[in-house]
Amino acid sequence: MKTLTCDILVVGGGPGGSMAAKFCAQGGLDTLMIEKKAEIGAPLRCAEGVSKKWLDEVGIKPDPAWIRANMKGAIIKSPDGTSFQLDESKAGAEVGYVLERHLFDKALARDAVEAGARVMLRTSATDVIRENGKIVGVKAVEMGDPIEIRCKCIVGADGYESQIGRWAGIDTNLKLNDIDSCLQYRMVNAEIAPDYCEFVIGDSVAPGGYLWIFPKGNGTANVGIGIIGTKAKNGAAKKYLDRFIANDKRFAHSQPLEIMGGFVSTCPGLDCAVADNIILVGDAARVIDPITGGGICHACRTGMYAGKVLTECAKTGDFSKKALMPYEKMWRDRMEDKLYRNWYAKERLATLDDDTINKLVELISTADIKEVNVYNLLKVVKEKFPKVVEGFEDLI
Amino acid sequence: MIVDQSKCLHCGGCVGSCPQNAIFLNDCVLEFSNKCNRCGRCVKLCPVAALELEAKS
């Protein structure tokens, strides 16, 4: 059987994997990134909306090559049609670009390659290899042939499936209420605002989640839905989404050119994302924002942190859990508070009926909010409807 | 587990949601291992209702 060796094996070629690979390679480590699909960045499993602020933080320069549309703001709608429009001046932190993910992901992977990382496509990890209890690599299948890849440390960047972590003994299991079942169409010929991302909330529209319309120019949009696991059954995501599209006049002459499924975790992150000789990043570490379902920025951040910490670890050759703990501290310091706050908010949102959500959207649409983000919205809600934020008011 | 191949979108959602880690997505093929304890979570969550529990033999 073919055996490959490297310092760092990155499993998964999404944004988290590519960022980790780039920073490992920049640190002088022999880095191999494997991707089980035939192409980096495809097929799409994403609504493609991102905010702008974080790109600078992780050293990614906005590039028109992968920005499909520049948003002026966002619209939040309740079931009775009450809508709240956020303009860019107020919504700077939470809206931004709609991406072309297949190009964005390839740009990040190219950065990793330029830094010196190797990439193997159609290479699927099937288990971790242990020797004397210690993780020393993975078993994989490359273009149909079984191979072994030996490494000093694994970066689990295998996305929502998050199997590498589980094979390695990290508990990445989710509670049903921390899972969102999602479905999305790429719709064309829709009569939608070209530069506003729309979010529709409400128990009758998208139980425990939301429905989104993210424009991609020329009447094209990603139109999708996420439904909380506890309220999903019998293909609920498709039923709710189809009903919405059928009843919304803007889609009267619109047709889908693509359908895609995909799940997001809505928990506040793993209890611990490292173990001896393994580190998890991005969706695999369950660091998706529980309210927005956005995972790209967290994946890029955790990927970068992982690369930096692994570069330090390589200096002593110690990739034990203890040596990897600075990674744990970095991501927690940066995002744990927000993950918890938004997790509480998500849990509460899932309990609200349509009437309450109608009132909430009306309230925030009339409130004077300087900069609109989840935090400031919750602050307004706390003032007027303290019951809604009961139990997590200390985080607001 | 019965997978309706004409519905499955190969999104991998069931894989990451399985408490037993009993599902593996190999490109366009879902494989269920004998770790599956028929909890039915994947059936409940599938966005397009592509999964069905097999009747116990």
Interface residues (C-beta under 8 A of the other chain):
Chain A: K36 K37 P43 R45 S124 T126 G159 Y160 E161 S162 Q163 R166 W167 T172 N173 L174 L176 I179 S181 C182 L183 I227 G229 A232 K233 N234 G235 A236 A237 K238 I259 M260 G261 G262 F263 S265
Chain B: L9 H10 C11 G12 G13 V15 G16 S17 P19 N21 F24 L25 N26 D27 R41 K44 L45 C46 P47 V48 A49 A50
